[in-house]
Amino acid sequence: MRFPFTFMGLLSIGLGAWIVGYGALHPTNDPVSATLELVPALGLVAFGGWLLYRRATRGKAA
C-alpha cells in the first residue's frame, strides 16, 4: 500500500493556510504567541509544497 503523500501535501497546505487566515482575522497583542502560531503554519505550508513539488517533478514514483 502506498502512502497518500499527495493528500498529505494538500492537507498540510490547507491547514497552514487556515492557521495563517485565523491569525490574520484574530490578531493577538503578544508577539510570542503570534510567532508560535506562524512558525508551525509556515512549516506546514513548506512541507506540503515540498511534497507536491516532488509529485509534480517525479510523477507517481515519488
PAKOL-900407 format. One record per residue (C-alpha): x, y, z; residue in one letter; residue number from 1. Coordinates in nm, 4 decimals. Example, Ala and Ser with C-alpha at 12.3 -4.5 7.8 and 13.67 -1.06 7.14 Angstrom:
PAKOL-900407
+----------+----------+----------+----+-----+
|       px |       py |       pz | aa |   i |
+----------+----------+----------+----+-----+
|   1.2300 |  -0.4500 |   0.7800 |  A |   1 |
|   1.3670 |  -0.1060 |   0.7140 |  S |   2 |
+----------+----------+----------+----+-----+
This chain:
PAKOL-900407
+----------+----------+----------+----+-----+
|       px |       py |       pz | aa |   i |
+----------+----------+----------+----+-----+
|   0.0000 |   0.0000 |   0.0000 |  M |   1 |
|   0.1289 |   0.3425 |  -0.0936 |  R |   2 |
|   0.1165 |   0.6319 |   0.1461 |  F |   3 |
|  -0.1123 |   0.9163 |   0.0332 |  P |   4 |
|   0.1643 |   1.1763 |   0.0013 |  F |   5 |
|  -0.0322 |   1.3972 |  -0.2386 |  T |   6 |
|  -0.3233 |   1.4084 |   0.0039 |  F |   7 |
|  -0.0848 |   1.4818 |   0.2915 |  M |   8 |
|   0.0652 |   1.7705 |   0.0922 |  G |   9 |
|  -0.2732 |   1.9216 |   0.0130 |  L |  10 |
|  -0.3876 |   1.8773 |   0.3715 |  L |  11 |
|  -0.0700 |   2.0402 |   0.5054 |  S |  12 |
|  -0.1079 |   2.3417 |   0.2779 |  I |  13 |
|  -0.4762 |   2.3736 |   0.3666 |  G |  14 |
|  -0.4134 |   2.3511 |   0.7402 |  L |  15 |
|  -0.1255 |   2.6002 |   0.7217 |  G |  16 |
|  -0.3391 |   2.8428 |   0.5222 |  A |  17 |
|  -0.6223 |   2.8035 |   0.7731 |  W |  18 |
|  -0.3899 |   2.8833 |   1.0652 |  I |  19 |
|  -0.2495 |   3.1907 |   0.8883 |  V |  20 |
|  -0.6013 |   3.3047 |   0.7962 |  G |  21 |
|  -0.7220 |   3.2586 |   1.1513 |  Y |  22 |
|  -0.4253 |   3.4570 |   1.2811 |  G |  23 |
|  -0.4960 |   3.7351 |   1.0344 |  A |  24 |
|  -0.8625 |   3.7563 |   1.1330 |  L |  25 |
|  -0.7960 |   3.7262 |   1.5083 |  H |  26 |
|  -0.4782 |   3.9244 |   1.5761 |  P |  27 |
|  -0.3055 |   3.8986 |   1.9108 |  T |  28 |
|  -0.1089 |   4.1593 |   2.1035 |  N |  29 |
|   0.1505 |   3.9093 |   2.2194 |  D |  30 |
|   0.4369 |   3.8657 |   1.9689 |  P |  31 |
|   0.5456 |   3.5349 |   2.1259 |  V |  32 |
|   0.2099 |   3.3680 |   2.0703 |  S |  33 |
|   0.1895 |   3.5123 |   1.7181 |  A |  34 |
|   0.5323 |   3.3624 |   1.6433 |  T |  35 |
|   0.4317 |   3.0276 |   1.7946 |  L |  36 |
|   0.1290 |   3.0338 |   1.5670 |  E |  37 |
|   0.3046 |   3.1438 |   1.2482 |  L |  38 |
|   0.6174 |   2.9242 |   1.2539 |  V |  39 |
|   0.4351 |   2.5865 |   1.2528 |  P |  40 |
|   0.1917 |   2.7175 |   0.9890 |  A |  41 |
|   0.4798 |   2.8113 |   0.7608 |  L |  42 |
|   0.6371 |   2.4726 |   0.8313 |  G |  43 |
|   0.3166 |   2.3000 |   0.7229 |  L |  44 |
|   0.2996 |   2.5032 |   0.4017 |  V |  45 |
|   0.6670 |   2.4333 |   0.3273 |  A |  46 |
|   0.6238 |   2.0592 |   0.3896 |  F |  47 |
|   0.3108 |   2.0435 |   0.1750 |  G |  48 |
|   0.4763 |   2.2414 |  -0.1017 |  G |  49 |
|   0.7753 |   2.0079 |  -0.0966 |  W |  50 |
|   0.5513 |   1.7015 |  -0.1242 |  L |  51 |
|   0.3538 |   1.8489 |  -0.4135 |  L |  52 |
|   0.6749 |   1.9627 |  -0.5854 |  Y |  53 |
|   0.8134 |   1.6072 |  -0.5633 |  R |  54 |
|   0.4889 |   1.4720 |  -0.7064 |  R |  55 |
|   0.4928 |   1.7226 |  -0.9917 |  A |  56 |
|   0.8561 |   1.6637 |  -1.0878 |  T |  57 |
|   0.8873 |   1.2863 |  -1.0322 |  R |  58 |
|   0.5375 |   1.1733 |  -1.1132 |  G |  59 |
|   0.3722 |   0.8829 |  -0.9361 |  K |  60 |
|   0.7089 |   0.7297 |  -0.8466 |  A |  61 |
|   0.7736 |   0.9994 |  -0.5842 |  A |  62 |
+----------+----------+----------+----+-----+
